[in-house]
Amino acid sequence: MVPILLVLLLVLILFGAGFALKLLWWIALAVLVIWLLGFVMRGTTGAGGRGRWYRW
């Protein structure tokens, strides 16, 4: 009985980690798209005249 519970616990942990990693990949992709859109849609004025959409 204990080995079956350990295997089920391992399956749940691996399933949860896989779901979390997939979610993190989607979040990273969304951030990358927003970052790239910021360069496409940046204005012509900014700090130092470089037209950056961020301050750093």
N, C-alpha and C positions, 0 to 999 in steps of 0.2 A: 504494500500500500504506500509506503514512504517513497520508494523509487518512482512510482507513477506520479505522485504529487510533486516530486522534484522535477521530473520531466515536464509536467504541465506548467510549473512555475518558470522553468527555463524558456518554454515556448512563449509564455506571456511576456517575459522580459524582452526576448528577442523581437517579438511582434511590436511591443511598445517602442523599442529603440528604432526599429525600422520605420515606423510611422513618424516618430519625432525627426529622424534624419531626413525623410522625404519632405516633411513640412519645412525644415530649415533650408533645404535646397530651393523650395518654391519662394521662401522669403528672400533668400539671397538673389534669386533671379529677379524678383520684383524690385529690389533695391538697385540692382545693376541697371535695369530698364529706366528707373527714375533718374539715376545718375547720368545715364547717357542722354536722356531727354533734356536734362538741365543744360548740357552743352549745346544741344541743337536749338533750344528755345531761349538761350541767354540773350540778354540785352546788350546794346552797344556801349552803355555807360556802366561804370562801376569803379571800384577802388583802383586808382592808378590808371584808369582808362583801359584796363584789360578786358572788361566786360565779363567778369566771373559772376556766377550766380550764387557762389558761396563766399564766405569771408576768410577762409584759411587758404 
